[in-house]
Amino acid sequence: MSASTLIIQAGGAGASDPVVVGAGEEPQPGGATNGIGYFARFGVTEAMIGEALGAALSRGGDYADVFFQHRVSNDLALEDGAVNRAFASVELGVGVRVVKGDQTGYGYSEDLSLAALRTCALTAAAIADGPSRGAPQRFHVAGRLPQRYPLRVRWEDIRPEQKLPILDAVNARVFAADPRVKKVSVHFRDESGAVLLADSQGRIVEDLQPMTLLYVSCLAEQNGLREQGGYNVAGRAGFEFYAPDRVDRVVREAVARTTILFEAAPPPAGEMPVVLAAGSSGILLHEAIGHGMEADFNRKNVSIYADKIGKPIARPFVNIVDDATNENARGAINVDDEGNEAGRTQLVENGVLATYLHDSISARHYGVAPTGNGRRQGYQFAPMPRMRSTYMLPGPHKKDEIIASVKKGIYCQNFTNGQVNIGAGDFTFYVKNGYLIEDGKLTRPIKDVNIIGNGPKALEMVDMVSDDLQIDEGGWTCGKDGQSVPVSQGLPTVRVSSMTVGGRGKG
């Protein structure tokens, strides 16, 4: 079972006159680089990595890698007009992995000394039992690597006092937007740091990985009734991320998604057509379908897609990708956590399942190349196949055409909370915002809606796909097997011909 959720413990938002620092400056060096640069400050050398890999292969493992990580996170939270939380966290450590067949040994440490590295390596090596293998004496570089999150202003160069006016101004703007707003919470997070991967094939790559998140929640009151809603944006970017148009959107959407709930009512329950709005409705695609296309679930025959490669699973106009290349997106990565360049993977092509999302272990099992989807939460974990940014490509229809085709159904705008059975693909999702569709038109707002169904079946029943793809900018985090990683998602406007809608209204 897995669920993507919005991170709401940290974030923050813009200002009445947003401060855009360094907008005209040249991007800072960053992103993926060959060799050791960032981690030299911690005394990491190729010689010590070579010794660690030698220890890792001392019992005959097929493959070994060393993964260093450093991450600094800063959080600010404003509530009741004052900053009531401010904290920072620092992660620094190393993990050593040894692979023998389909088995993995892993050891990790917060100590980056050679002695600690050797201990981690020998711990991981215990998975194997055979003659030792030689470690690389030299490390080669991968050539020109992508740069998908260039920085104009690094978070290391931004002081807390530069962030506080943003929180104060957003708080004031949300209150000013609607007199019904009674309480506002603003959360702001920034992250900086890097990862370094070196392996027994002699590869070495380093990637500087920024991140930021901005979240606004508001509580409104009308005629004794209260409603709560919010909105957030996130991306791999520096302080320049908070451009005026983005900050305006956060304030506008937070207020609009809250106050519309006073007009909303539960829809009629039953089987009916469901139209998924472009953008954040991609959560349903991510959860109910995307996880089933991760190769480890298929290698273990857990997923319903385990025998579907090369077979039709949707209409011919349905195309689905998992994409790491969207610049500055929360789900963008230059390389995965195994050092493989991360690109765009076509999962479904013209309705046919084309491939799975692979890490190196599953790729070897299936005899294909890794897709750059080997990801891990941090140095304490071994990588596994994970999504990056999963979305459906534009189709041949128009949004208005899709809505006009529905006599009685619902239009889902904003999902929160969900539960999925990965194997069978059965799911339930809660719709926070939406509209009733009557005689081909959006009529009254709806709320308190549960969508119940089966992911693979719902994909088969997608019978219209619009040309209005939107990649949602929200701070989505995907959980799997106890690990969480940042992701993006998206969708064009899509019609599912029939789904179960759970509501309390009367038809």
Secondary structure, 3 states (H helix, E strand, C coil): CCCEEECCCCCCCCCCCCCCCCCCCCCECCCEEECCCHHHHHCCCHHHHHHHHHHHCCCCCCEEEEEEEEEEEEEEEEECCEEEEEEEEEEEEEEEEEEECCEEEEEEECCCCHHHHHHHHHHHHCCCCCCCCCCCCCCECCCCCCCCCCECCCHHHCCHHHHHHHHHHHHHHHHHHCCCEEEEEEEEEEEEEEEEEEECCCEEEEEECCEEEEEEEEEEEECCEEEEEEEEEEECCCHHHCCHHHHHHHHHHHHHHHHHHHCCECCECEEEEEEECCCCCHHHHHHHHHHHHEHHHHHCCCCCCCCCCCCECCCCCCCEEEECCCCCCCCCCCECCCCCECCEEEEEECCEECCCECCHHHHHHHCCCCCCCEECCCCCCCCEECCCEEEECCCCECHHHHHHCCCEEEEEEEEEEEEECCCCCEEEEEEEEEEEEECCEEEEEECCEEEEEEHHHHHHCEEEEECCCEEECCCEEEEECCEEEECEEEECCEEEEEEEEECCECC
